[in-house]
Each structure stands twice: as C-alpha cells, then as structure tokens.
C-alpha cells in the first residue's frame, strides 16, 4: 500500500508552484471581484458574524469584516462531500489591496464560469459607459 510517505517529499515542484501562483493571480483578477460585486448588490447583513452574506443556488459567499482585516469565503451549498464544501477562502489586511488566497478548491469548470461572469460584467460596464458618453456628446450637439 502506498500512503504517499515512501521517503519522497511531497513538496510542490517549481512547475506546480508557478501554476498555483498563476491560479491565485487569476482568482484575484476574475473570481474575487465577482464575489465582492455580488456581495455588494445582494447584501444580507449578518449581525451575528459581523459580515455580509450572499446565497445563490450553488454557493454561499460571505465577507467577514474585522477591525484590521477582511475574510472572504465561498462555500458550495451542495457539495458531494463535506471536505468539498469550501471552494475558496481569502483574506486581506485593510491596508492591502490584494487578497491572500488561503484555500483554493475551485474546479477548472467553476473558475471558467467565474471568468465568464467577470467578462460579461466588464462588457456591460463598458457598454453602459459608452451609452453615458453618447448621452453626454448628444447634449453638446444641441
């Protein structure tokens, strides 16, 4: 039986570290903004945990605010096992812009869905900015 403790260290290879760093930066770029956006729009304050919660069919997102830090978590509502419930956990100090990814259990499919949502959101923002600019330029023509 091989329990993984056969004298070989289980350290990540440099390639694995690069991949996980890439994944973390992509999580910061695409996933965290979508979660924060949803928390900002569909807010349900939770006085007990001093945080904000958003629940969709698939996920429960929460942002816990402490005096000097914020913790963002994303849990699956219907995991196939208990250890698969936690999809993402990230935190940051209030004086830092970037979140530090503590747990990243997002599947490639889940990540791609978040990335698609992010791109759709960006396209909508650009479209509404364009409409706003068009309205402004229309006023100048009068």
C-alpha positions as CSV (number, residue, x, y, z in Angstrom):
1,X,0.0,0.0,0.0
2,X,1.3,3.4,-0.9
3,X,0.3,6.1,1.6
4,X,2.4,8.8,0.0
5,X,5.1,8.5,2.7
6,X,7.6,6.4,0.9
7,X,10.6,8.7,1.6
8,X,9.8,11.1,-1.3
9,X,8.9,14.6,-0.1
10,X,5.5,15.8,-1.1
11,X,6.8,19.3,-1.9
12,X,5.5,21.0,-4.9
13,X,7.7,21.1,-7.9
14,X,8.7,24.6,-9.3
15,X,6.1,24.0,-12.1
16,X,3.4,23.3,-9.6
17,X,4.3,26.4,-7.6
18,X,4.1,28.5,-10.8
19,X,0.7,27.0,-11.7
20,X,-0.7,27.7,-8.2
21,X,0.7,31.3,-8.3
22,X,-1.0,31.8,-11.7
23,X,-4.2,30.3,-10.4
24,X,-4.0,32.7,-7.3
25,X,-3.5,35.7,-9.5
26,X,-6.4,34.6,-11.8
27,X,-8.6,34.1,-8.7
28,X,-7.7,37.7,-7.6
29,X,-8.4,39.0,-11.1
30,X,-11.6,37.2,-12.0
31,X,-13.2,35.4,-9.1
32,X,-12.8,37.7,-6.1
33,X,-14.2,40.8,-8.0
34,X,-17.3,38.8,-9.0
35,X,-17.9,37.6,-5.4
36,X,-17.4,41.1,-4.0
37,X,-19.8,42.5,-6.6
38,X,-22.5,40.0,-5.7
39,X,-22.0,40.7,-2.0
40,X,-22.3,44.5,-2.8
41,X,-25.5,44.1,-4.8
42,X,-27.4,41.3,-3.0
43,X,-26.4,42.2,0.6
44,X,-27.8,40.5,3.6
45,X,-26.1,41.7,6.7
46,X,-25.4,39.1,9.4
47,X,-25.1,40.9,12.7
48,X,-24.0,37.7,14.4
49,X,-20.8,37.2,12.4
50,X,-20.3,40.9,11.6
51,X,-20.3,40.2,8.0
52,X,-22.2,40.2,4.7
53,X,-23.7,37.1,3.1
54,X,-24.9,36.3,-0.4
55,X,-26.6,33.0,-1.1
56,X,-27.2,31.6,-4.6
57,X,-28.4,28.2,-5.7
58,X,-24.9,26.9,-5.9
59,X,-22.8,29.0,-3.5
60,X,-22.8,30.9,-0.2
61,X,-20.4,33.8,-0.2
62,X,-19.6,35.7,2.9
63,X,-17.4,38.7,3.8
64,X,-16.4,38.9,7.4
65,X,-15.2,42.4,8.5
66,X,-12.8,42.7,11.4
67,X,-11.1,45.8,12.7
68,X,-8.0,45.3,10.7
69,X,-8.9,42.7,8.1
70,X,-11.5,41.1,5.8
71,X,-12.1,37.4,5.2
72,X,-13.9,36.3,2.0
73,X,-15.2,32.8,1.8
74,X,-17.1,30.9,-0.9
75,X,-18.8,27.6,0.1
76,X,-20.6,25.1,-2.1
77,X,-24.3,24.6,-1.0
78,X,-24.5,21.1,-2.3
79,X,-21.0,19.6,-2.0
80,X,-20.5,15.9,-2.9
81,X,-18.6,15.5,0.4
82,X,-18.0,17.7,3.4
83,X,-14.4,18.4,2.6
84,X,-15.5,19.7,-0.8
85,X,-17.8,22.3,0.8
86,X,-15.2,25.1,1.0
87,X,-14.4,26.4,-2.5
88,X,-12.4,29.5,-1.7
89,X,-11.0,31.3,1.3
90,X,-9.1,34.6,1.0
91,X,-8.2,37.4,3.4
92,X,-6.6,40.7,3.3
93,X,-5.4,43.4,5.7
94,X,-7.3,46.7,5.4
95,X,-4.1,48.4,4.3
96,X,-3.6,45.9,1.5
97,X,-5.3,45.9,-1.9
98,X,-4.7,42.2,-2.7
99,X,-6.4,39.2,-1.1
100,X,-4.2,36.4,0.1
101,X,-5.6,33.1,-1.1
102,X,-5.7,30.6,1.8
103,X,-7.8,27.9,0.2
104,X,-8.5,27.4,-3.5
105,X,-10.6,24.4,-4.2
106,X,-12.3,25.8,-7.3
107,X,-12.5,23.4,-10.1
108,X,-11.4,24.4,-13.6
109,X,-15.1,24.5,-14.7
110,X,-16.1,26.7,-11.7
111,X,-13.2,29.0,-12.4
112,X,-14.2,29.3,-16.1
113,X,-17.8,30.2,-15.0
114,X,-16.5,33.0,-12.8
115,X,-14.2,34.2,-15.6
116,X,-17.2,34.3,-18.0
117,X,-19.3,36.2,-15.5
118,X,-16.4,38.6,-15.0
119,X,-16.0,39.2,-18.7
120,X,-19.8,39.7,-19.1
121,X,-19.8,42.2,-16.3
122,X,-16.9,44.1,-17.8
123,X,-18.7,44.2,-21.2
124,X,-21.8,45.5,-19.5
125,X,-19.8,48.2,-17.7
126,X,-18.1,49.3,-20.9
127,X,-21.4,49.4,-22.7
128,X,-23.1,51.5,-20.1
129,X,-20.1,53.8,-20.0
130,X,-20.3,54.1,-23.8
131,X,-24.0,54.9,-23.5
132,X,-23.3,57.5,-20.9
133,X,-20.6,59.1,-23.1
134,X,-23.1,59.1,-26.0
135,X,-25.7,60.9,-23.9
136,X,-23.1,63.5,-22.9
137,X,-22.0,64.1,-26.5
138,X,-25.6,64.3,-27.6
139,X,-26.2,67.1,-25.2
140,X,-23.3,69.1,-26.6
141,X,-24.8,69.0,-30.1
142,X,-27.9,70.9,-29.1
